[in-house]
Amino acid sequence: LPDEIDQVPPESVTLRPTVDFNIYNSRYIFSSERITLNKQGMAFSYRITITSTTNSTLNAQIGFDFLANNYYLVLLDSTKQQLAKGANDGSENRNSYINFVNSLQYPIGPGTYYLDIVESLYNKNFNMTVYCHPFSFSMTVPASIQGSPRIIDVSPSSGRQLNPNSPIVLVISFSEAVNVPTAAANLPLAEYVATAAFLWSYNDTVYPDYASFDDSNTLLTLRFEPPFQEGDNYHLTFNANKFLTANGTQVANQTGYAASHEFRMHSCRCNDRGTCRLNPATNQWTCVCDIPFAGPTCGQCMQGYHPAGSGCVIDTLCTNTTCSGHGICDDSQGYPVCTCYEGYENGWDTYCSRCAEGYEGYPDCKEMEEDEGTFCTAPILPYSLSGPGLLGFSGRVHLQGEYYLDVNKKTHSIAFTLNETSAFRVFTAPHYVDIDLYLLSVNSSTQRTSVIDSAVSYYQGETIFRVLSPGSYILKMNYILWKTLSTDCNTYNVELAITPLDELAVEVEAVNAACSSPPVVPIVNNVVFTGKYSERWTGLSVRAPVNVTTTAARKTPNYFWAMNFTVNPSEDHSVAVMEVIVGSRFLQGSVNLLIESGTAYQHCKNTATGNRLAGLSDGCVYGINDDNRNVIRQTLLPGQYTLWLFEPIFQNSSISSCTI
């Protein structure tokens, strides 16, 4: 619950002749504790003491859910005699939990008044310790000493969890009678008002379809027709200068508190796989998913189905032949997954159907008799991503690990076909073998290939990050050897991920709120390590600089944070061991680590030769990717160092506005 003082309207207010008085809140509540302690018989009352030093008109309104509550307003004089009782109002604008309004209007003079918010408690059970009743409340009293003509109230002032298929009706209160200019007198009022008033969000603009003045010409009613955009926040723009008083004076626009009017549509998004409906028990909009989808946003599959591409398909069970007789089958995920026996591996479209690397003689695979010095058990990157357990099942894949680097072949190609628009990202860690990446598209008619992206540098991590349309592609990795290798079982760290864009959008949406107001990455500098040191930060985010506009600039690393530190010699001559881990979402935006000697900020680049450095002996060490993490574990001799956080490539703005 909110703090006690913020749960309810103020207990006392003072009215002054020169100042308009306004309060509004759509999120007030009466808690079960407050009601239990203050109820009398079958009614509960909350009192606001009003001290007035002026003659004016008091306008008050309370909104609530009539199915759960029954509120009304009562105004008393200083002797506690009733002056007025609120009347039910049938205006159409409602929050998701507000379907009834009780309003009160009464002329007041100098003196003390009491405004009671009363709730009838018949058939209400307040034994539940977490039971509370939400309501909206507004009170407006215009200043009695006329200044410039102005707007004194917009009712309702704001709204939340609104139904995007229902109209928004607003009442604009002026300090005195107003009208439209003579030149516009022959226009329909709604047509003229549309030049002064509209509701806008970042995706939509809505103009009033209906407008009318009351008999006194001090109240202007506006009606905005649906549909509105789900999840959008609409703001009211109202140019009061478009209206004139009887003597031709322009009305002044609102300023300060009264100028902010926001109307939030409910944020239920079902990804075109279900229907948004209001749950009366929780006053929240939820998704009723179409079969076979499930989950809060219909982004999952119901029991008996599993994901496949952007849809859900019925589960497939294991059979006696699924693993070709050479593995253990598991269908707990809704589709068969084979764990092959030693010596066997999956074929392109069948399970455990061939001998693994280092074995021969299928179907009776035996270990090859090979020279021990050349035998290597490092896994090999697939030549195709269309096989079982890869893109063939769900349209998404995520590979990460240390893979065999065949320097004799000098290249490795991975073919894949996408059936829907997908996000693609690949990263290879810095290596003493120069690894260059090329992404090629394949023409479906001629089978000709053309390079659509590349990553070419020296002693630096290579990465390609882009959105790909449906079609066939080849990822080509070229190996360039600059020196003799000391082993015949060389490996390199590779991470590769592909996810359909609509699925990724659902995943990103769940965490993207952090992008709207990103926390500042903490500044930690000139740290001296003399013993154990530990820091932990979570929920950080970084945006791309606004001046990054060219393709070449986006593909350069974004070094956005640095920490200088010193390792002092220890008395027992021991060395320091530093472990740094940064976690990020590989497809949304990856963050990597770098430690370099000194504080020159060269990012491991030799200023004399322009070449990249490799290894801390040369003054530089990069982190290694480990499933959405980048890790450095390094012994450090006494000296000065700089720790960097950087993006190997700037985030893709079509996927996310920041890296988290």
C-alpha positions in Angstrom: 0.0 0.0 0.0 1.1 3.6 -0.4 2.3 5.6 2.7 -0.6 6.3 5.1 -0.6 10.1 4.3 -0.8 9.3 0.5 -3.7 6.9 0.7 -6.4 9.5 1.2 -7.1 13.2 0.4 -5.8 15.9 2.8 -7.6 16.2 6.1 -7.7 20.0 5.9 -7.5 22.6 3.2 -7.5 26.4 3.2 -9.1 28.5 0.4 -7.8 31.9 -0.5 -9.5 34.6 -2.7 -6.6 35.0 -5.1 -5.7 31.3 -5.8 -7.6 28.6 -7.6 -7.7 25.4 -5.5 -7.4 22.0 -7.2 -6.7 18.5 -6.0 -7.2 15.3 -8.0 -6.0 11.7 -7.6 -7.3 8.6 -9.3 -5.4 6.2 -6.9 -6.7 7.0 -3.4 -7.7 4.0 -1.2 -9.4 3.3 2.1 -7.7 0.3 3.8 -9.5 -2.2 5.9 -7.7 -1.0 9.0 -8.8 2.6 8.5 -12.4 1.5 7.9 -12.5 -0.8 10.9 -11.2 1.9 13.2 -13.5 4.7 12.0 -16.8 3.1 11.0 -20.0 3.8 12.9 -22.7 1.2 12.5 -23.0 0.3 8.8 -21.3 3.5 7.5 -17.7 4.8 7.3 -16.9 8.5 7.0 -13.8 10.4 6.2 -13.8 14.2 6.9 -12.0 17.0 5.1 -12.0 20.3 7.1 -12.3 23.3 4.7 -11.3 26.8 5.9 -12.5 29.4 3.5 -11.6 33.1 3.4 -13.5 33.8 0.2 -16.8 33.6 -1.6 -16.7 31.0 -4.3 -18.2 27.7 -5.5 -17.0 24.3 -4.3 -17.0 21.5 -6.8 -16.2 17.9 -5.6 -16.5 14.5 -7.2 -15.7 10.9 -6.1 -15.5 8.0 -8.5 -15.7 4.3 -7.6 -16.7 0.7 -8.6 -20.4 0.6 -7.8 -20.4 -3.3 -7.7 -18.0 -3.2 -4.7 -18.6 0.2 -3.1 -21.3 2.9 -2.5 -19.8 6.3 -1.8 -21.4 9.7 -1.6 -20.4 13.2 -0.6 -21.9 15.4 2.2 -21.1 19.1 2.8 -21.7 20.4 6.4 -21.5 23.9 7.9 -19.5 24.8 11.0 -22.3 23.6 13.2 -22.3 20.2 11.5 -25.6 20.8 9.7 -26.0 19.3 6.3 -25.8 21.9 3.4 -25.7 19.6 0.4 -25.4 15.9 -0.6 -23.8 14.7 -3.8 -25.8 13.5 -6.8 -25.0 10.5 -9.0 -23.4 11.5 -12.3 -23.7 9.5 -15.5 -20.7 10.8 -17.5 -19.1 8.2 -19.7 -15.4 8.6 -18.9 -14.3 5.8 -16.5 -11.1 4.2 -15.3 -11.1 0.4 -15.3 -12.3 0.2 -11.7 -14.5 3.4 -11.8 -18.0 2.9 -13.2 -19.9 5.4 -11.0 -19.4 9.0 -10.0 -21.0 11.1 -7.2 -20.7 14.9 -7.6 -21.4 17.9 -5.4 -21.5 21.6 -6.2 -22.3 24.4 -3.6 -21.7 28.1 -3.1 -19.6 28.9 0.0 -18.5 32.0 1.8 -15.9 32.7 4.5 -16.0 30.2 7.4 -15.4 26.6 8.2 -17.0 23.7 6.3 -16.7 19.9 6.5 -16.8 17.7 3.4 -17.5 14.1 4.4 -16.7 11.1 2.1 -19.3 8.5 3.3 -19.4 4.8 2.3 -22.3 2.5 3.0 -20.9 -0.8 4.4 -24.0 -3.0 3.9 -22.9 -6.4 2.6 -19.2 -5.5 2.9 -16.8 -8.0 4.5 -13.8 -6.3 6.0 -12.3 -9.3 7.9 -9.6 -9.6 5.2 -6.5 -7.9 6.3 -5.5 -6.8 2.8 -9.0 -5.6 1.8 -9.1 -2.0 0.5 -11.4 0.1 -1.6 -9.9 2.3 -4.4 -11.5 5.5 -5.5 -10.8 8.8 -7.4 -11.4 12.2 -5.8 -11.3 15.7 -7.1 -12.1 19.1 -5.5 -12.0 22.5 -7.2 -12.7 26.0 -5.8 -12.0 28.9 -8.2 -10.5 32.1 -6.9 -13.1 34.8 -6.0 -10.9 37.8 -7.0 -10.9 37.7 -10.8 -7.5 37.8 -12.4 -7.1 37.1 -16.1 -9.8 34.7 -17.6 -8.5 31.2 -17.3 -9.2 27.5 -17.0 -9.8 26.4 -13.4 -10.5 22.7 -13.9 -10.4 19.8 -16.2 -12.6 16.9 -15.1 -11.6 14.2 -14.9 -8.0 15.5 -14.6 -6.5 12.1 -15.6 -7.3 8.4 -16.0 -5.5 5.1 -15.9 -6.3 1.6 -17.2 -8.9 3.1 -19.6 -10.8 1.0 -22.1 -9.4 1.9 -25.6 -12.8 1.1 -27.1 -14.7 3.6 -24.9 -15.0 7.3 -25.4 -13.3 9.9 -23.2 -15.5 12.8 -22.0 -13.9 15.8 -20.5 -15.4 18.9 -18.9 -13.4 22.1 -19.1 -14.3 24.7 -16.4 -13.5 28.4 -17.2 -13.3 31.2 -14.6 -16.0 33.2 -16.4 -18.3 32.9 -19.4 -16.4 32.5 -22.7 -17.2 31.9 -26.4 -15.6 31.4 -29.8 -14.4 34.4 -31.9 -17.0 36.1 -34.1 -15.2 34.9 -37.2 -15.8 31.3 -36.1 -19.4 31.7 -34.9 -20.9 30.0 -38.0 -18.7 26.9 -37.7 -20.0 23.8 -35.9 -18.5 24.1 -32.3 -16.8 20.7 -32.5 -15.1 21.7 -35.7 -13.7 24.9 -34.2 -12.7 23.2 -30.8 -10.7 20.7 -32.8 -8.3 23.5 -33.7 -7.7 24.1 -29.9 -8.1 20.6 -28.3 -6.8 17.1 -29.0 -5.5 14.0 -27.2 -2.1 12.8 -28.4 0.3 9.9 -27.8 3.5 9.0 -29.5 1.5 6.8 -31.9 -1.8 8.6 -32.3 -3.8 11.9 -32.2 -7.5 12.1 -31.5 -9.7 15.2 -32.0 -13.1 15.8 -30.3 -16.2 14.6 -32.2 -18.6 16.5 -30.0 -18.4 19.8 -28.0 -21.0 21.9 -26.2 -21.3 24.7 -23.7 -23.6 24.7 -20.7 -26.2 27.6 -20.2 -23.6 29.7 -18.4 -20.9 29.2 -21.0 -18.4 28.4 -18.2 -18.4 24.7 -18.8 -17.3 23.1 -22.1 -17.9 19.4 -22.6 -15.7 17.5 -25.0 -16.2 13.9 -26.3 -13.3 12.0 -27.9 -14.4 8.9 -29.7 -12.5 5.5 -29.8 -10.7 3.5 -30.8 -7.5 4.5 -28.8 -4.2 2.7 -29.0 -3.8 -0.1 -26.4 -1.1 0.7 -23.9 -0.6 4.3 -25.0 -0.5 7.3 -22.7 -2.6 10.1 -24.1 -2.0 13.7 -23.1 -4.5 16.6 -23.4 -3.4 19.7 -25.4 -5.9 22.6 -25.0 -5.1 26.0 -26.4 -7.3 28.3 -24.2 -6.2 31.4 -26.2 -8.7 30.2 -28.9 -11.6 31.4 -26.6 -12.7 34.9 -25.6 -14.6 36.5 -22.8 -17.6 38.8 -23.5 -15.3 41.9 -23.7 -12.9 40.1 -26.1 -10.1 39.1 -23.7 -8.2 35.9 -24.5 -8.4 33.0 -22.0 -5.0 32.2 -20.4 -3.6 28.7 -20.8 -3.1 26.4 -17.8 0.3 26.3 -16.0 1.9 24.1 -13.4 0.0 21.3 -11.7 -3.3 21.9 -13.5 -1.6 21.7 -17.0 -0.8 17.9 -16.7 -3.6 15.7 -17.9 -2.7 12.1 -18.9 -5.1 9.3 -19.8 -3.6 5.9 -19.9 -5.1 3.1 -21.9 -4.8 -0.4 -20.5 -1.6 -2.2 -21.5 -3.0 -5.6 -22.3 -1.2 -6.9 -25.4 -2.1 -10.3 -26.6 0.1 -10.4 -29.8 -2.9 -11.1 -32.0 -3.3 -14.4 -30.3 -6.1 -13.6 -27.9 -8.6 -11.0 -26.6 -8.1 -8.4 -23.8 -10.8 -8.6 -21.2 -11.3 -6.8 -17.8 -11.0 -9.1 -14.8 -13.6 -7.7 -12.3 -11.8 -9.5 -9.4 -8.5 -7.7 -9.9 -9.6 -4.6 -12.0 -6.8 -5.5 -14.4 -7.0 -6.2 -18.2 -5.8 -9.7 -19.0 -5.5 -11.8 -22.1 -8.0 -14.6 -23.0 -5.7 -16.5 -25.4 -6.8 -18.3 -28.5 -6.2 -22.1 -28.6 -3.4 -23.3 -28.5 -1.7 -20.2 -27.0 -1.2 -19.4 -23.3 0.6 -17.0 -20.9 0.1 -13.4 -19.8 0.6 -12.1 -23.3 -0.3 -15.3 -25.2 3.3 -15.8 -26.0 3.5 -19.3 -24.7 1.8 -22.6 -25.6 -0.9 -24.4 -23.7 -0.3 -27.8 -22.3 0.0 -30.4 -25.0 1.6 -28.0 -27.4 5.1 -26.6 -27.9 6.6 -23.6 -29.8 7.4 -23.9 -33.5 8.4 -20.7 -35.3 5.8 -18.1 -34.3 3.1 -20.6 -33.6 2.4 -23.6 -31.4 2.1 -27.2 -32.7 0.8 -30.3 -30.9 3.4 -32.3 -28.9 5.2 -35.2 -30.5 6.1 -38.2 -28.4 9.1 -40.4 -28.5 8.9 -43.8 -30.3 11.2 -46.9 -30.3 12.9 -45.6 -33.4 13.2 -41.9 -32.7 16.9 -42.1 -31.6 17.7 -44.8 -34.2 18.4 -47.2 -31.4 21.5 -45.3 -30.3 20.3 -42.8 -27.7 17.9 -41.9 -24.9 14.8 -40.0 -26.0 13.1 -37.2 -23.9 9.8 -35.6 -25.0 9.2 -33.6 -21.8 9.5 -30.4 -23.9 6.8 -31.4 -26.2 9.1 -32.8 -28.9 11.7 -35.6 -29.0 15.2 -34.8 -27.9 17.8 -37.5 -28.1 20.9 -37.8 -25.9 23.1 -40.0 -28.1 25.2 -42.8 -26.8 29.0 -42.2 -26.8 30.2 -42.4 -30.4 27.0 -41.2 -32.0 25.5 -37.9 -33.0 22.5 -36.4 -34.8 22.3 -36.3 -38.6 20.9 -33.4 -40.5 17.3 -34.6 -40.2 17.5 -37.7 -38.0 18.6 -38.5 -34.5 21.8 -40.4 -33.5 22.1 -41.6 -37.1 25.8 -41.3 -37.7 29.1 -41.7 -36.0 30.4 -38.8 -33.9 33.8 -37.1 -34.7 36.6 -39.5 -33.9 34.4 -42.6 -34.5 33.6 -44.7 -37.6 31.7 -47.8 -38.8 28.0 -46.8 -38.4 25.7 -48.4 -37.2 28.4 -50.0 -34.9 30.5 -46.9 -34.2 34.0 -47.6 -32.9 36.7 -45.1 -31.8 39.1 -44.4 -34.6 42.7 -45.5 -34.2 44.3 -42.1 -34.4 47.6 -40.6 -33.3 47.1 -39.3 -29.7 48.9 -36.1 -30.6 46.3 -35.1 -33.2 43.1 -36.4 -31.5 40.8 -33.5 -30.7 37.4 -33.7 -28.9 36.4 -30.0 -29.4 32.9 -29.7 -30.9 32.5 -28.5 -34.5 30.1 -25.8 -35.4 27.3 -27.1 -37.5 27.4 -26.7 -41.3 23.6 -26.1 -41.3 21.2 -24.7 -38.7 18.1 -26.5 -40.2 18.6 -29.8 -38.4 16.8 -31.3 -35.3 17.1 -29.2 -32.2 18.1 -26.1 -34.1 15.9 -23.8 -36.4 13.9 -26.8 -37.6 11.8 -27.0 -34.5 11.2 -23.5 -33.2 12.6 -21.1 -35.6 15.2 -20.0 -33.0 18.6 -21.1 -32.0 21.3 -20.1 -29.5 24.8 -21.6 -29.7 27.6 -20.7 -27.3 30.9 -22.3 -26.4 34.5 -23.2 -27.5 34.4 -24.7 -31.0 37.1 -26.4 -33.1 39.1 -24.0 -35.3 40.2 -25.9 -38.4 43.1 -23.7 -39.6 44.0 -26.1 -42.4 40.7 -25.5 -44.1 40.9 -21.8 -43.4 37.1 -21.4 -43.5 33.9 -22.6 -42.1 30.4 -22.0 -43.5 27.0 -22.3 -41.8 23.8 -22.3 -44.0 20.4 -21.5 -42.6 16.9 -20.6 -43.9 14.5 -18.2 -42.1 10.7 -18.6 -42.6 10.0 -15.3 -40.8 11.6 -12.0 -40.0 14.2 -12.7 -37.3 17.0 -11.0 -35.3 20.4 -12.4 -36.0 23.6 -12.0 -34.0 27.0 -13.7 -34.0 30.1 -12.9 -32.0 33.6 -14.4 -32.0 35.9 -13.5 -29.1 39.4 -11.9 -29.8 41.8 -14.6 -30.9 45.4 -14.9 -32.0 44.0 -16.3 -35.3 42.4 -13.5 -37.3 38.8 -14.5 -37.7 36.7 -12.5 -40.2 32.9 -12.9 -40.6 30.8 -12.5 -43.8 27.0 -12.8 -44.0 25.8 -13.7 -47.4 22.2 -13.9 -48.8 21.3 -16.7 -51.3 19.1 -15.9 -54.3 16.4 -18.5 -54.3 16.2 -18.6 -58.1 19.8 -18.4 -59.2 21.5 -19.6 -56.0 23.9 -16.8 -56.4 25.3 -15.3 -53.1 26.0 -11.7 -52.2 27.6 -10.2 -49.1 25.1 -8.2 -47.0 27.2 -7.7 -43.9 30.7 -8.3 -42.6 33.0 -7.9 -39.6 36.7 -7.6 -40.4 39.3 -6.4 -37.8 42.5 -7.6 -36.3 42.9 -9.0 -32.7 39.5 -7.8 -31.8 36.1 -9.5 -31.3 34.0 -9.8 -34.5 30.3 -9.3 -34.4 27.3 -9.0 -36.8 24.0 -7.9 -35.5 21.0 -7.2 -37.7 17.4 -8.1 -38.6 17.0 -10.5 -41.5 14.0 -11.0 -43.7 12.7 -14.5 -44.6 15.1 -16.3 -47.0 18.3 -18.3 -47.2 21.7 -17.2 -45.8 25.2 -18.4 -45.3 27.5 -17.3 -42.4 31.1 -17.6 -43.6 34.1 -17.5 -41.2 37.5 -17.1 -42.7 40.6 -17.9 -40.7 43.9 -16.0 -41.3 47.0 -17.4 -39.6 49.8 -14.9 -38.8 52.0 -17.3 -36.8 52.7 -21.0 -36.2 50.3 -22.6 -33.7 51.6 -24.7 -30.8 48.7 -27.2 -30.9 46.6 -29.1 -33.4 43.4 -28.8 -31.4 42.7 -25.1 -31.5 39.4 -23.7 -30.4 37.7 -20.3 -30.5 34.8 -18.8 -28.5 31.6 -18.3 -30.6 28.1 -17.2 -29.7 25.3 -17.2 -32.3 21.6 -16.5 -31.8 18.6 -16.3 -34.1 15.0 -15.5 -32.8 11.8 -14.5 -34.7 11.4 -10.8 -34.3 7.8 -11.0 -32.9 8.9 -13.4 -30.2 11.9 -11.3 -29.3 9.6 -8.2 -29.1 7.6 -10.0 -26.4 10.8 -10.8 -24.5 12.2 -7.3 -24.8 8.9 -5.7 -23.8 9.1 -7.4 -20.4 12.3 -5.6 -19.5 12.3 -2.5 -21.8 10.7 -0.4 -19.1 14.2 0.1 -17.8 15.0 2.0 -21.0 12.5 4.8 -20.2 14.5 6.1 -17.2 17.8 4.2 -17.2 19.8 4.3 -14.0 23.2 6.0 -14.1 26.0 3.5 -14.4 27.9 4.1 -11.1 31.2 6.0 -11.3 34.0 4.1 -9.5 37.5 5.4 -10.0 41.0 5.3 -8.6 40.3 2.2 -6.5 43.3 0.8 -4.7 43.2 -3.0 -4.0 45.0 -4.0 -0.9 42.8 -6.9 0.1 39.4 -8.3 -0.8 37.1 -6.1 -2.9 33.6 -6.7 -4.1 30.9 -4.7 -5.9 27.6 -5.8 -7.4 25.2 -3.7 -9.6 22.0 -4.8 -11.3 19.4 -3.2 -13.5 21.8 -1.0 -15.4 21.3 0.2 -19.0 23.0 2.2 -21.7 21.7 4.0 -24.7 23.5 4.6 -28.0 24.9 8.1 -28.3 22.7 10.3 -30.5 25.5 11.2 -32.9 25.9 7.6 -34.0 24.3 7.8 -37.5 26.4 6.0 -40.0 26.7 2.2 -40.6 30.4 2.3 -40.0 30.0 4.2 -36.7 27.4 1.7 -35.5 29.8 -1.2 -36.1 32.6 0.2 -33.9 32.8 -0.7 -30.2 31.0 1.6 -27.8 33.2 2.0 -24.7 30.8 3.5 -22.3 32.3 2.9 -18.8 35.8 2.7 -17.3 37.2 2.1 -13.8 40.9 2.9 -13.0 42.3 0.7 -10.3 45.7 -0.1 -8.7 46.9 -3.4 -7.4 49.4 -2.9 -4.6 52.2 -5.3 -3.7 51.3 -7.7 -0.9 53.5 -8.5 2.1 53.6 -12.2 1.2 54.3 -11.5 -2.5 51.1 -13.1 -3.6 49.3 -12.0 -6.8 45.8 -10.7 -7.1 43.1 -12.7 -8.8 40.3 -10.6 -10.4 36.9 -12.0 -11.4 34.5 -9.8 -13.4 31.2 -10.9 -14.7 28.7 -8.8 -16.7 25.4 -10.2 -17.7 23.3 -8.9 -20.6 20.8 -10.2 -23.2 22.8 -11.3 -26.2 20.1 -10.5 -28.8 18.9 -7.3 -27.2 22.4 -5.9 -26.7 25.6 -7.5 -25.5 28.1 -6.0 -23.1 31.7 -7.2 -22.9 34.7 -6.7 -20.6 38.2 -5.5 -21.2 41.2 -5.0 -18.8 44.2 -3.1 -20.1 47.4 -2.1 -18.4 47.8 1.6 -17.4 45.3 4.5 -17.8 46.0 5.6 -21.4 42.6 4.6 -22.7 43.9 3.0 -25.9 41.5 0.1 -25.8 44.4 -2.3 -26.4 45.6 -0.6 -29.5 49.3 0.1 -30.0 49.6 3.8 -30.7 52.9 3.3 -32.5 51.9 0.6 -34.9 48.1 0.8 -34.9 48.0 -3.0 -34.2 45.7 -4.6 -31.6 47.4 -6.2 -28.5 46.6 -9.7 -27.3 47.2 -10.9 -23.8 47.9 -9.1 -20.5 51.6 -9.5 -21.2 51.0 -7.0 -24.0 48.7 -4.9 -21.8 45.3 -6.3 -22.8 42.8 -9.1 -22.0 39.2 -9.4 -23.2 36.3 -11.3 -21.5 35.0 -14.6 -22.8 31.3 -15.1 -23.6 29.5 -17.7 -21.4 25.7 -17.8 -22.2 24.5 -14.2 -21.9 27.5 -13.4 -19.7 31.0 -12.1 -20.4 33.6 -13.2 -17.9 37.2 -12.3 -17.0 39.2 -14.4 -14.5 42.8 -13.0 -14.5 45.8 -12.9 -12.2 47.2 -9.4 -11.8 50.6 -8.3 -10.8 51.1 -5.1 -8.9 50.4 -2.0 -11.1 47.8 0.2 -12.6 44.9 -1.0 -14.8 41.7 0.1 -16.4 38.5 -2.0 -16.5 36.1 -1.3 -19.4 32.5 -2.1 -20.2 31.8 -1.9 -23.9 29.3 -3.0 -26.6 31.1 -4.8 -29.4 28.6 -3.2 -31.7 25.9 -0.6 -31.0 22.4 -1.9 -30.2 19.8 -2.3 -33.0 17.2 0.5 -32.5 14.6 -1.6 -34.3 14.9 -4.2 -31.5 15.5 -2.1 -28.3 16.2 1.5 -27.4 18.9 0.5 -24.9 21.1 -2.3 -23.8 20.3 -3.7 -20.3 
